[in-house]
Amino acid sequence: MTPTSLDAIREWLIQQIADLLGAPPEQIDPNQPLERFGIASRDAITLVGDLESWTGLSLSPTLVYEYPTI
């Protein structure tokens, strides 16, 4: 499924991070830096790869570091 809006991407990212942490999506604050959630660099790279696959866009593997919040 290709996202149709920034809201769709935001919700996808929140769900992915929640799944990674084993937490409910409601506990993921999109305004907090991702490093605050304790995401390892390996997980950050995987997240970018999954986002790339989901959107069909070519994304930089350092995207999480360039844009540290959802």
PDB file with SEQRES, HELIX, SHEET and CRYST1 records, atoms N, CA, C and O in Angstrom:
SEQRES   1 A   70  MET THR PRO THR SER LEU ASP ALA ILE ARG GLU TRP LEU          
SEQRES   2 A   70  ILE GLN GLN ILE ALA ASP LEU LEU GLY ALA PRO PRO GLU          
SEQRES   3 A   70  GLN ILE ASP PRO ASN GLN PRO LEU GLU ARG PHE GLY ILE          
SEQRES   4 A   70  ALA SER ARG ASP ALA ILE THR LEU VAL GLY ASP LEU GLU          
SEQRES   5 A   70  SER TRP THR GLY LEU SER LEU SER PRO THR LEU VAL TYR          
SEQRES   6 A   70  GLU TYR PRO THR ILE                                          
HELIX    1 AA1 LEU A    6  LEU A   21  1                                  16    
HELIX    2 AA2 PRO A   25  GLN A   27  5                                   3    
HELIX    3 AA3 LEU A   34  PHE A   37  5                                   4    
HELIX    4 AA4 SER A   41  THR A   55  1                                  15    
HELIX    5 AA5 LEU A   63  GLU A   66  1                                   4    
CRYST1    1.000    1.000    1.000  90.00  90.00  90.00 P 1           1          
ATOM      1  N   MET A   1       0.846  -1.179   0.000  1.00  0.00           N  
ATOM      2  CA  MET A   1       0.000   0.000   0.000  1.00  0.00           C  
ATOM      3  C   MET A   1       0.888   1.238   0.000  1.00  0.00           C  
ATOM      4  O   MET A   1       1.795   1.353   0.824  1.00  0.00           O  
ATOM      5  N   THR A   2       0.632   2.156  -0.913  1.00  0.00           N  
ATOM      6  CA  THR A   2       1.385   3.395  -0.973  1.00  0.00           C  
ATOM      7  C   THR A   2       0.661   4.449  -0.144  1.00  0.00           C  
ATOM      8  O   THR A   2      -0.551   4.621  -0.265  1.00  0.00           O  
ATOM      9  N   PRO A   3       1.411   5.150   0.696  1.00  0.00           N  
ATOM     10  CA  PRO A   3       0.769   6.173   1.529  1.00  0.00           C  
ATOM     11  C   PRO A   3       0.228   7.310   0.675  1.00  0.00           C  
ATOM     12  O   PRO A   3       0.790   7.643  -0.369  1.00  0.00           O  
ATOM     13  N   THR A   4      -0.846   7.887   1.122  1.00  0.00           N  
ATOM     14  CA  THR A   4      -1.456   8.988   0.385  1.00  0.00           C  
ATOM     15  C   THR A   4      -1.256  10.325   1.067  1.00  0.00           C  
ATOM     16  O   THR A   4      -1.604  11.362   0.501  1.00  0.00           O  
ATOM     17  N   SER A   5      -0.704  10.325   2.266  1.00  0.00           N  
ATOM     18  CA  SER A   5      -0.553  11.583   2.987  1.00  0.00           C  
ATOM     19  C   SER A   5       0.557  11.477   4.031  1.00  0.00           C  
ATOM     20  O   SER A   5       1.019  10.390   4.378  1.00  0.00           O  
ATOM     21  N   LEU A   6       0.956  12.628   4.506  1.00  0.00           N  
ATOM     22  CA  LEU A   6       1.927  12.653   5.598  1.00  0.00           C  
ATOM     23  C   LEU A   6       1.361  11.993   6.845  1.00  0.00           C  
ATOM     24  O   LEU A   6       2.092  11.361   7.607  1.00  0.00           O  
ATOM     25  N   ASP A   7       0.065  12.141   7.049  1.00  0.00           N  
ATOM     26  CA  ASP A   7      -0.576  11.490   8.204  1.00  0.00           C  
ATOM     27  C   ASP A   7      -0.446   9.973   8.121  1.00  0.00           C  
ATOM     28  O   ASP A   7      -0.221   9.308   9.132  1.00  0.00           O  
ATOM     29  N   ALA A   8      -0.588   9.425   6.909  1.00  0.00           N  
ATOM     30  CA  ALA A   8      -0.454   7.976   6.733  1.00  0.00           C  
ATOM     31  C   ALA A   8       0.963   7.528   7.067  1.00  0.00           C  
ATOM     32  O   ALA A   8       1.159   6.494   7.706  1.00  0.00           O  
ATOM     33  N   ILE A   9       1.949   8.306   6.634  1.00  0.00           N  
ATOM     34  CA  ILE A   9       3.344   7.971   6.932  1.00  0.00           C  
ATOM     35  C   ILE A   9       3.594   8.076   8.428  1.00  0.00           C  
ATOM     36  O   ILE A   9       4.248   7.208   9.008  1.00  0.00           O  
ATOM     37  N   ARG A  10       3.089   9.114   9.051  1.00  0.00           N  
ATOM     38  CA  ARG A  10       3.247   9.297  10.502  1.00  0.00           C  
ATOM     39  C   ARG A  10       2.648   8.117  11.259  1.00  0.00           C  
ATOM     40  O   ARG A  10       3.285   7.568  12.158  1.00  0.00           O  
ATOM     41  N   GLU A  11       1.440   7.730  10.903  1.00  0.00           N  
ATOM     42  CA  GLU A  11       0.783   6.606  11.576  1.00  0.00           C  
ATOM     43  C   GLU A  11       1.548   5.300  11.351  1.00  0.00           C  
ATOM     44  O   GLU A  11       1.665   4.482  12.263  1.00  0.00           O  
ATOM     45  N   TRP A  12       2.065   5.108  10.143  1.00  0.00           N  
ATOM     46  CA  TRP A  12       2.847   3.908   9.839  1.00  0.00           C  
ATOM     47  C   TRP A  12       4.091   3.871  10.724  1.00  0.00           C  
ATOM     48  O   TRP A  12       4.407   2.840  11.318  1.00  0.00           O  
ATOM     49  N   LEU A  13       4.798   5.008  10.806  1.00  0.00           N  
ATOM     50  CA  LEU A  13       6.007   5.070  11.625  1.00  0.00           C  
ATOM     51  C   LEU A  13       5.695   4.818  13.098  1.00  0.00           C  
ATOM     52  O   LEU A  13       6.419   4.085  13.771  1.00  0.00           O  
ATOM     53  N   ILE A  14       4.641   5.411  13.589  1.00  0.00           N  
ATOM     54  CA  ILE A  14       4.250   5.200  14.988  1.00  0.00           C  
ATOM     55  C   ILE A  14       3.989   3.716  15.238  1.00  0.00           C  
ATOM     56  O   ILE A  14       4.447   3.163  16.238  1.00  0.00           O  
ATOM     57  N   GLN A  15       3.254   3.076  14.334  1.00  0.00           N  
ATOM     58  CA  GLN A  15       2.950   1.659  14.509  1.00  0.00           C  
ATOM     59  C   GLN A  15       4.219   0.804  14.455  1.00  0.00           C  
ATOM     60  O   GLN A  15       4.369  -0.131  15.242  1.00  0.00           O  
ATOM     61  N   GLN A  16       5.123   1.116  13.540  1.00  0.00           N  
ATOM     62  CA  GLN A  16       6.358   0.343  13.418  1.00  0.00           C  
ATOM     63  C   GLN A  16       7.215   0.466  14.676  1.00  0.00           C  
ATOM     64  O   GLN A  16       7.766  -0.525  15.156  1.00  0.00           O  
ATOM     65  N   ILE A  17       7.323   1.671  15.203  1.00  0.00           N  
ATOM     66  CA  ILE A  17       8.119   1.892  16.417  1.00  0.00           C  
ATOM     67  C   ILE A  17       7.451   1.213  17.608  1.00  0.00           C  
ATOM     68  O   ILE A  17       8.125   0.604  18.439  1.00  0.00           O  
ATOM     69  N   ALA A  18       6.137   1.318  17.689  1.00  0.00           N  
ATOM     70  CA  ALA A  18       5.406   0.646  18.772  1.00  0.00           C  
ATOM     71  C   ALA A  18       5.643  -0.864  18.706  1.00  0.00           C  
ATOM     72  O   ALA A  18       5.898  -1.499  19.729  1.00  0.00           O  
ATOM     73  N   ASP A  19       5.560  -1.431  17.513  1.00  0.00           N  
ATOM     74  CA  ASP A  19       5.797  -2.872  17.356  1.00  0.00           C  
ATOM     75  C   ASP A  19       7.219  -3.229  17.768  1.00  0.00           C  
ATOM     76  O   ASP A  19       7.439  -4.233  18.446  1.00  0.00           O  
ATOM     77  N   LEU A  20       8.174  -2.420  17.366  1.00  0.00           N  
ATOM     78  CA  LEU A  20       9.581  -2.659  17.698  1.00  0.00           C  
ATOM     79  C   LEU A  20       9.804  -2.654  19.207  1.00  0.00           C  
ATOM     80  O   LEU A  20      10.570  -3.459  19.738  1.00  0.00           O  
ATOM     81  N   LEU A  21       9.125  -1.737  19.887  1.00  0.00           N  
ATOM     82  CA  LEU A  21       9.309  -1.598  21.329  1.00  0.00           C  
ATOM     83  C   LEU A  21       8.365  -2.475  22.148  1.00  0.00           C  
ATOM     84  O   LEU A  21       8.534  -2.608  23.360  1.00  0.00           O  
ATOM     85  N   GLY A  22       7.375  -3.072  21.490  1.00  0.00           N  
ATOM     86  CA  GLY A  22       6.383  -3.853  22.223  1.00  0.00           C  
ATOM     87  C   GLY A  22       5.504  -2.959  23.078  1.00  0.00           C  
ATOM     88  O   GLY A  22       5.113  -3.328  24.186  1.00  0.00           O  
ATOM     89  N   ALA A  23       5.197  -1.784  22.557  1.00  0.00           N  
ATOM     90  CA  ALA A  23       4.396  -0.800  23.289  1.00  0.00           C  
ATOM     91  C   ALA A  23       3.161  -0.442  22.476  1.00  0.00           C  
ATOM     92  O   ALA A  23       3.155  -0.601  21.256  1.00  0.00           O  
ATOM     93  N   PRO A  24       2.112   0.042  23.142  1.00  0.00           N  
ATOM     94  CA  PRO A  24       0.948   0.500  22.387  1.00  0.00           C  
ATOM     95  C   PRO A  24       1.292   1.774  21.602  1.00  0.00           C  
ATOM     96  O   PRO A  24       2.074   2.597  22.080  1.00  0.00           O  
ATOM     97  N   PRO A  25       0.723   1.943  20.419  1.00  0.00           N  
ATOM     98  CA  PRO A  25       1.010   3.134  19.614  1.00  0.00           C  
ATOM     99  C   PRO A  25       0.726   4.445  20.346  1.00  0.00           C  
ATOM    100  O   PRO A  25       1.355   5.464  20.063  1.00  0.00           O  
ATOM    101  N   GLU A  26      -0.223   4.421  21.288  1.00  0.00           N  
ATOM    102  CA  GLU A  26      -0.571   5.638  22.021  1.00  0.00           C  
ATOM    103  C   GLU A  26       0.591   6.149  22.870  1.00  0.00           C  
ATOM    104  O   GLU A  26       0.620   7.320  23.247  1.00  0.00           O  
ATOM    105  N   GLN A  27       1.550   5.267  23.168  1.00  0.00           N  
ATOM    106  CA  GLN A  27       2.692   5.668  23.984  1.00  0.00           C  
ATOM    107  C   GLN A  27       3.825   6.273  23.159  1.00  0.00           C  
ATOM    108  O   GLN A  27       4.821   6.733  23.719  1.00  0.00           O  
ATOM    109  N   ILE A  28       3.683   6.277  21.850  1.00  0.00           N  
ATOM    110  CA  ILE A  28       4.724   6.817  20.985  1.00  0.00           C  
ATOM    111  C   ILE A  28       4.393   8.269  20.670  1.00  0.00           C  
ATOM    112  O   ILE A  28       3.429   8.562  19.962  1.00  0.00           O  
ATOM    113  N   ASP A  29       5.202   9.167  21.204  1.00  0.00           N  
ATOM    114  CA  ASP A  29       5.026  10.597  20.969  1.00  0.00           C  
ATOM    115  C   ASP A  29       5.819  10.970  19.718  1.00  0.00           C  
ATOM    116  O   ASP A  29       7.048  10.905  19.740  1.00  0.00           O  
ATOM    117  N   PRO A  30       5.155  11.357  18.633  1.00  0.00           N  
ATOM    118  CA  PRO A  30       5.856  11.651  17.390  1.00  0.00           C  
ATOM    119  C   PRO A  30       6.754  12.880  17.462  1.00  0.00           C  
ATOM    120  O   PRO A  30       7.540  13.123  16.547  1.00  0.00           O  
ATOM    121  N   ASN A  31       6.649  13.653  18.531  1.00  0.00           N  
ATOM    122  CA  ASN A  31       7.484  14.843  18.693  1.00  0.00           C  
ATOM    123  C   ASN A  31       8.775  14.566  19.460  1.00  0.00           C  
ATOM    124  O   ASN A  31       9.640  15.437  19.555  1.00  0.00           O  
ATOM    125  N   GLN A  32       8.906  13.366  20.004  1.00  0.00           N  
ATOM    126  CA  GLN A  32      10.109  13.003  20.756  1.00  0.00           C  
ATOM    127  C   GLN A  32      11.183  12.482  19.803  1.00  0.00           C  
ATOM    128  O   GLN A  32      10.864  11.821  18.815  1.00  0.00           O  
ATOM    129  N   PRO A  33      12.439  12.771  20.088  1.00  0.00           N  
ATOM    130  CA  PRO A  33      13.513  12.215  19.257  1.00  0.00           C  
ATOM    131  C   PRO A  33      13.480  10.683  19.310  1.00  0.00           C  
ATOM    132  O   PRO A  33      13.254  10.095  20.367  1.00  0.00           O  
ATOM    133  N   LEU A  34      13.706  10.053  18.170  1.00  0.00           N  
ATOM    134  CA  LEU A  34      13.679   8.598  18.102  1.00  0.00           C  
ATOM    135  C   LEU A  34      14.701   7.971  19.041  1.00  0.00           C  
ATOM    136  O   LEU A  34      14.469   6.886  19.575  1.00  0.00           O  
ATOM    137  N   GLU A  35      15.823   8.641  19.245  1.00  0.00           N  
ATOM    138  CA  GLU A  35      16.838   8.090  20.157  1.00  0.00           C  
ATOM    139  C   GLU A  35      16.294   7.947  21.575  1.00  0.00           C  
ATOM    140  O   GLU A  35      16.790   7.124  22.344  1.00  0.00           O  
ATOM    141  N   ARG A  36      15.307   8.716  21.923  1.00  0.00           N  
ATOM    142  CA  ARG A  36      14.700   8.626  23.253  1.00  0.00           C  
ATOM    143  C   ARG A  36      13.985   7.294  23.470  1.00  0.00           C  
ATOM    144  O   ARG A  36      13.807   6.853  24.605  1.00  0.00           O  
ATOM    145  N   PHE A  37      13.575   6.654  22.365  1.00  0.00           N  
ATOM    146  CA  PHE A  37      12.902   5.364  22.454  1.00  0.00           C  
ATOM    147  C   PHE A  37      13.905   4.219  22.555  1.00  0.00           C  
ATOM    148  O   PHE A  37      13.513   3.062  22.705  1.00  0.00           O  
ATOM    149  N   GLY A  38      15.193   4.535  22.474  1.00  0.00           N  
ATOM    150  CA  GLY A  38      16.218   3.504  22.603  1.00  0.00           C  
ATOM    151  C   GLY A  38      16.353   2.613  21.380  1.00  0.00           C  
ATOM    152  O   GLY A  38      16.726   1.445  21.494  1.00  0.00           O  
ATOM    153  N   ILE A  39      16.051   3.158  20.222  1.00  0.00           N  
ATOM    154  CA  ILE A  39      16.146   2.377  18.991  1.00  0.00           C  
ATOM    155  C   ILE A  39      17.616   2.253  18.596  1.00  0.00           C  
ATOM    156  O   ILE A  39      18.320   3.251  18.448  1.00  0.00           O  
ATOM    157  N   ALA A  40      18.060   1.020  18.428  1.00  0.00           N  
ATOM    158  CA  ALA A  40      19.445   0.754  18.027  1.00  0.00           C  
ATOM    159  C   ALA A  40      19.641   1.178  16.572  1.00  0.00           C  
ATOM    160  O   ALA A  40      18.685   1.248  15.800  1.00  0.00           O  
ATOM    161  N   SER A  41      20.887   1.457  16.213  1.00  0.00           N  
ATOM    162  CA  SER A  41      21.169   1.897  14.849  1.00  0.00           C  
ATOM    163  C   SER A  41      20.746   0.841  13.827  1.00  0.00           C  
ATOM    164  O   SER A  41      20.271   1.186  12.745  1.00  0.00           O  
ATOM    165  N   ARG A  42      20.913  -0.431  14.157  1.00  0.00           N  
ATOM    166  CA  ARG A  42      20.478  -1.504  13.256  1.00  0.00           C  
ATOM    167  C   ARG A  42      18.977  -1.407  13.023  1.00  0.00           C  
ATOM    168  O   ARG A  42      18.509  -1.556  11.894  1.00  0.00           O  
ATOM    169  N   ASP A  43      18.222  -1.156  14.089  1.00  0.00           N  
ATOM    170  CA  ASP A  43      16.774  -1.035  13.964  1.00  0.00           C  
ATOM    171  C   ASP A  43      16.387   0.214  13.165  1.00  0.00           C  
ATOM    172  O   ASP A  43      15.411   0.197  12.415  1.00  0.00           O  
ATOM    173  N   ALA A  44      17.146   1.281  13.328  1.00  0.00           N  
ATOM    174  CA  ALA A  44      16.875   2.514  12.585  1.00  0.00           C  
ATOM    175  C   ALA A  44      17.067   2.286  11.087  1.00  0.00           C  
ATOM    176  O   ALA A  44      16.259   2.744  10.279  1.00  0.00           O  
ATOM    177  N   ILE A  45      18.130   1.581  10.720  1.00  0.00           N  
ATOM    178  CA  ILE A  45      18.391   1.283   9.307  1.00  0.00           C  
ATOM    179  C   ILE A  45      17.287   0.377   8.749  1.00  0.00           C  
ATOM    180  O   ILE A  45      16.827   0.574   7.624  1.00  0.00           O  
ATOM    181  N   THR A  46      16.869  -0.606   9.535  1.00  0.00           N  
ATOM    182  CA  THR A  46      15.787  -1.495   9.116  1.00  0.00           C  
ATOM    183  C   THR A  46      14.494  -0.711   8.929  1.00  0.00           C  
ATOM    184  O   THR A  46      13.757  -0.939   7.969  1.00  0.00           O  
ATOM    185  N   LEU A  47      14.221   0.209   9.843  1.00  0.00           N  
ATOM    186  CA  LEU A  47      13.023   1.040   9.760  1.00  0.00           C  
ATOM    187  C   LEU A  47      13.021   1.849   8.466  1.00  0.00           C  
ATOM    188  O   LEU A  47      11.999   1.936   7.785  1.00  0.00           O  
ATOM    189  N   VAL A  48      14.164   2.439   8.129  1.00  0.00           N  
ATOM    190  CA  VAL A  48      14.261   3.211   6.889  1.00  0.00           C  
ATOM    191  C   VAL A  48      14.049   2.301   5.682  1.00  0.00           C  
ATOM    192  O   VAL A  48      13.357   2.680   4.737  1.00  0.00           O  
ATOM    193  N   GLY A  49      14.631   1.117   5.703  1.00  0.00           N  
ATOM    194  CA  GLY A  49      14.443   0.167   4.608  1.00  0.00           C  
ATOM    195  C   GLY A  49      12.991  -0.241   4.446  1.00  0.00           C  
ATOM    196  O   GLY A  49      12.485  -0.334   3.327  1.00  0.00           O  
ATOM    197  N   ASP A  50      12.318  -0.484   5.566  1.00  0.00           N  
ATOM    198  CA  ASP A  50      10.900  -0.844   5.522  1.00  0.00           C  
ATOM    199  C   ASP A  50      10.056   0.321   5.001  1.00  0.00           C  
ATOM    200  O   ASP A  50       9.121   0.122   4.226  1.00  0.00           O  
ATOM    201  N   LEU A  51      10.396   1.531   5.433  1.00  0.00           N  
ATOM    202  CA  LEU A  51       9.686   2.721   4.958  1.00  0.00           C  
ATOM    203  C   LEU A  51       9.901   2.893   3.458  1.00  0.00           C  
ATOM    204  O   LEU A  51       8.976   3.247   2.727  1.00  0.00           O  
ATOM    205  N   GLU A  52      11.111   2.644   3.013  1.00  0.00           N  
ATOM    206  CA  GLU A  52      11.430   2.725   1.597  1.00  0.00           C  
ATOM    207  C   GLU A  52      10.588   1.725   0.795  1.00  0.00           C  
ATOM    208  O   GLU A  52      10.039   2.063  -0.254  1.00  0.00           O  
ATOM    209  N   SER A  53      10.495   0.514   1.293  1.00  0.00           N  
ATOM    210  CA  SER A  53       9.686  -0.516   0.627  1.00  0.00           C  
ATOM    211  C   SER A  53       8.208  -0.140   0.620  1.00  0.00           C  
ATOM    212  O   SER A  53       7.521  -0.312  -0.387  1.00  0.00           O  
ATOM    213  N   TRP A  54       7.728   0.369   1.740  1.00  0.00           N  
ATOM    214  CA  TRP A  54       6.315   0.706   1.863  1.00  0.00           C  
ATOM    215  C   TRP A  54       5.922   1.871   0.962  1.00  0.00           C  
ATOM    216  O   TRP A  54       4.849   1.862   0.359  1.00  0.00           O  
ATOM    217  N   THR A  55       6.800   2.883   0.873  1.00  0.00           N  
ATOM    218  CA  THR A  55       6.467   4.077   0.083  1.00  0.00           C  
ATOM    219  C   THR A  55       6.852   3.944  -1.383  1.00  0.00           C  
ATOM    220  O   THR A  55       6.307   4.642  -2.239  1.00  0.00           O  
ATOM    221  N   GLY A  56       7.794   3.045  -1.673  1.00  0.00           N  
ATOM    222  CA  GLY A  56       8.291   2.947  -3.039  1.00  0.00           C  
ATOM    223  C   GLY A  56       9.279   4.042  -3.390  1.00  0.00           C  
ATOM    224  O   GLY A  56       9.630   4.222  -4.556  1.00  0.00           O  
ATOM    225  N   LEU A  57       9.727   4.774  -2.380  1.00  0.00           N  
ATOM    226  CA  LEU A  57      10.691   5.855  -2.584  1.00  0.00           C  
ATOM    227  C   LEU A  57      12.098   5.373  -2.266  1.00  0.00           C  
ATOM    228  O   LEU A  57      12.280   4.419  -1.508  1.00  0.00           O  
ATOM    229  N   SER A  58      13.081   6.028  -2.840  1.00  0.00           N  
ATOM    230  CA  SER A  58      14.474   5.763  -2.506  1.00  0.00           C  
ATOM    231  C   SER A  58      14.849   6.721  -1.372  1.00  0.00           C  
ATOM    232  O   SER A  58      14.810   7.939  -1.541  1.00  0.00           O  
ATOM    233  N   LEU A  59      15.212   6.158  -0.216  1.00  0.00           N  
ATOM    234  CA  LEU A  59      15.498   6.974   0.964  1.00  0.00           C  
ATOM    235  C   LEU A  59      16.924   6.754   1.438  1.00  0.00           C  
ATOM    236  O   LEU A  59      17.487   5.672   1.268  1.00  0.00           O  
ATOM    237  N   SER A  60      17.496   7.773   2.026  1.00  0.00           N  
ATOM    238  CA  SER A  60      18.835   7.679   2.586  1.00  0.00           C  
ATOM    239  C   SER A  60      18.819   6.794   3.828  1.00  0.00           C  
ATOM    240  O   SER A  60      17.922   6.921   4.662  1.00  0.00           O  
ATOM    241  N   PRO A  61      19.807   5.890   3.967  1.00  0.00           N  
ATOM    242  CA  PRO A  61      19.848   5.052   5.168  1.00  0.00           C  
ATOM    243  C   PRO A  61      20.051   5.863   6.448  1.00  0.00           C  
ATOM    244  O   PRO A  61      19.808   5.365   7.547  1.00  0.00           O  
ATOM    245  N   THR A  62      20.495   7.109   6.302  1.00  0.00           N  
ATOM    246  CA  THR A  62      20.717   7.963   7.475  1.00  0.00           C  
ATOM    247  C   THR A  62      19.511   8.863   7.768  1.00  0.00           C  
ATOM    248  O   THR A  62      19.610   9.800   8.560  1.00  0.00           O  
ATOM    249  N   LEU A  63      18.392   8.577   7.137  1.00  0.00           N  
ATOM    250  CA  LEU A  63      17.189   9.402   7.289  1.00  0.00           C  
ATOM    251  C   LEU A  63      16.812   9.631   8.750  1.00  0.00           C  
ATOM    252  O   LEU A  63      16.436  10.741   9.127  1.00  0.00           O  
ATOM    253  N   VAL A  64      16.911   8.597   9.566  1.00  0.00           N  
ATOM    254  CA  VAL A  64      16.530   8.696  10.976  1.00  0.00           C  
ATOM    255  C   VAL A  64      17.433   9.691  11.714  1.00  0.00           C  
ATOM    256  O   VAL A  64      17.000  10.326  12.676  1.00  0.00           O  
ATOM    257  N   TYR A  65      18.661   9.823  11.273  1.00  0.00           N  
ATOM    258  CA  TYR A  65      19.588  10.738  11.923  1.00  0.00           C  
ATOM    259  C   TYR A  65      19.443  12.160  11.384  1.00  0.00           C  
ATOM    260  O   TYR A  65      19.702  13.133  12.092  1.00  0.00           O  
ATOM    261  N   GLU A  66      19.030  12.266  10.133  1.00  0.00           N  
ATOM    262  CA  GLU A  66      18.804  13.589   9.520  1.00  0.00           C  
ATOM    263  C   GLU A  66      17.514  14.219  10.016  1.00  0.00           C  
ATOM    264  O   GLU A  66      17.414  15.439  10.139  1.00  0.00           O  
ATOM    265  N   TYR A  67      16.519  13.368  10.304  1.00  0.00           N  
ATOM    266  CA  TYR A  67      15.209  13.806  10.796  1.00  0.00           C  
ATOM    267  C   TYR A  67      14.918  12.987  12.055  1.00  0.00           C  
ATOM    268  O   TYR A  67      14.285  11.934  11.970  1.00  0.00           O  
ATOM    269  N   PRO A  68      15.362  13.444  13.198  1.00  0.00           N  
ATOM    270  CA  PRO A  68      15.334  12.633  14.409  1.00  0.00           C  
ATOM    271  C   PRO A  68      13.961  12.407  15.054  1.00  0.00           C  
ATOM    272  O   PRO A  68      13.861  11.646  16.017  1.00  0.00           O  
ATOM    273  N   THR A  69      12.910  13.044  14.552  1.00  0.00           N  
ATOM    274  CA  THR A  69      11.576  12.804  15.111  1.00  0.00           C  
ATOM    275  C   THR A  69      10.660  12.299  13.988  1.00  0.00           C  
ATOM    276  O   THR A  69      10.960  12.455  12.805  1.00  0.00           O  
ATOM    277  N   ILE A  70       9.556  11.702  14.383  1.00  0.00           N  
ATOM    278  CA  ILE A  70       8.604  11.221  13.383  1.00  0.00           C  
ATOM    279  C   ILE A  70       8.061  12.391  12.599  1.00  0.00           C  
ATOM    280  O   ILE A  70       7.239  12.204  11.702  1.00  0.00           O  
TER     281      ILE A  70                                                      
END                                                                             
